[in-house]
């Protein structure tokens, strides 16, 4: 053993029994040879005095024996490197040097640790260095740094893609799968990311084998040696992967339930399995967080789209206002509801469109309720772009935004038609009451009329038998009174028809007799005369005698009033057939057509 080798032994080492110098050297050589790091002993000039087995096995096959050569040769390939090596400072007298560096002759990243060696007189005679390969650690550090400094937004699909890619780089494996579970306790899943040989694959449903799934649910995950045929369906792309080992774990949500799976696959056995498990657990925790965030954002986005579709396609008009009633948002259906474009209302007060009679009270009520965060309903008239006032029923819901701003949401619905129907219903109710009254009057009047009609008939009989000379005129007058009673009876029928809701009481009769009697009654005492054209072969008609008689009477009276100086009314009836192609709102069939013409001045 040389004096230099003796000098590196601890000076005050205590041993239980004397150890020879040769044994001492053998022990520390064995210790250094057991290391996977490069260990070298240099003299002051940088010449290699001794090396351990690791550097001999890696470098000597390429360069030949190292002892006696300068240390720069195996690492730099030259004795004059461009960048000063980290050993130089220690050989020049520094107490230590610990530097991360790269070498031109050996690929990878290395940590160089160099310390001086002193002789028994305290003089430095050389240095000892340890060169540690930190390429794997640097790769893992780089992957972890990318997780912390990823450019894509957290929660996005791009972030998850880069996360899986960086995991493969950290573990130096070609394949990985990130899947989302449909149920925490069932293996059925949908892949979110598939990474294979530097390319993202197409997602697919995936049900891992039950035994593998149960192992994945364990706290530390699982690793195994199974082929792709065992793990994937035969018709899937991953089934073609060259796999001999895999490593995976479950993704857990905030409450601890399983929400997904993260696995990596390799054609070679995964090295340093304990470190790899720690790394995949770290990535899984981040992936779970981002997957949950993505699901929450997707759910929020779906909710926003759903409610936006509801709001923008609702029949009701929805308006968002501030506390003063100024419109800040108006749904796109505004042109349909009010005629205005949405932009016409934004920036204006909602109450500018309210009827002046209701504007003041409703505006005060709105402000009070919005300030108190109380909901309110109101009914008012709004002016459309066509200057029409229409009735609207509105519900106002005030709330405070996340930044503390008070806003009110007005949901308003056009109830003009509803108002009209309510008014018609009220009018119908009133008419029903009047109809009941008319029915009662008609019944009482008909009773009285029956008595009058009977007495007139009796008077006619008595006059004909016992009347004085010239009684024919009396009988004639009584006959006229009797006809008037018959006309009055038709009036009672009309009252009864009105009392029943206006439905006609139809019967089959001769239209010619109705026309003749009606014209004679309507023109009694008038200067106007009427010419009738009523063929004998007119078809019988099904009508309400009272109502159709009233129609003819009104037409004749109108003609009479249009000719105050006298004239002629022409009334003609004829049979006709209505065909389906006639374009009339009548069913095809047989009808009697009645036309009335006069010589009056007409409607001015």
C-alpha angles and dihedrals in degrees: 000000000000125000089247092056091049090052093062091061115100109267098220100035112154115211128182092229135016113278121200119235090245092055091048093053092047092053097052091043089054090048093052093043090057090062122094090212123091111259120188135172115210134187122228092275093055095253114148111249099174139358134193125238095262095064092039092054094046103038110023094067087061102037106021125233113357103197110099094024128102114265092234093069100068092044105033103020089230140060091230108057119180093233119053108250118238092244093067096076093054093045087051091056107277116143095232146342127206112179137162110221147146129237128219093221100045121048119228141044121297140190111218117201115184129179131178123250121217133198125228090276093056095254119136110242099168147324142260120220135190118200112197122194105230097168092115092046092048090050091052091045090051091051091049091047090053090053091054095042102034113152099214116087114266111258093029125120090242090058092053091047092054090044092058092043092051091048090057090049092049093051095034093233127137102217136053139160131200111191135179118224119227090207129016092231101038126075095222107117144159118228115238099183130018117185119188126169095332096316132098112237133212114275121242142171110274132189110188117210111279094242092051091047092053090050091049090056091062117104095251095038120224145271129200149160107249132138125241090251089064095047104040139040112267093240095053127098094240089058087075094056118116100237132167100156140018139190126199150153140191123260111232129205128222092277093047098256119137111255102165150350133248119193137166125200131201137186087220130051108277108250125227092013096189093055090044090053091052091049095049090047089054092049091044092055091052092043091051091051093049093043090054090047090050092049090049092048091046090050090048091048091049090048091050092049091046095050092041089054090048093047097043094046099039119118090224119083111241120199130180115207139175123240092280093055095253110153113242099168132018124184118247093250090074093105089055096047103037105005094242125116112245089245090057091064101038109100093021127099116260088224091061085077095046120100111266092238091060101029100089101047094041093048092053092046091048094052093047095049096044092050089050092045090238124144119237138189123209139173119210145143120262126197117236124211087260088061091249118142111224130180118248132185112211136190118198120202114185122197141163119246125227090266092051099258117146114228134168127217114209117199107189130181131195107243098169092113090046089052090050092050090049090052091048091049090051090048090049090050090053091047089050089055091048089047091055089051092047091050091053092048091047092053093048092044091048090053090052091044091052090055092048092046092050093049092049090052090049091049090053091053094048093046092051092052104035104013124132123253110295091030090140090082091052090051089049091053091047089051089053090050089049090055089049088055089052089052089049088051088057088053091055089050089055091050090050090048089052090048089055092054099271098289108149120241100224129201135164111258146143112278091201094065092047091052093047095050093043095051093046091051096044096049099042107135093007128129089224121093128202130219114206126204104191115156117213092234097062112143119247112257134213106227145134098261094208096049097044090046089053089052093053091043092053092049093049093045090050089052091047092051091048090059107048091163093052134263143153131292115202117206120183133179127190140166118255140171123223115213126205090246094055093096093227125134089243131103113251111265147080120329140166113234115210120191127187125197132175138183095236130130092257128220110326 
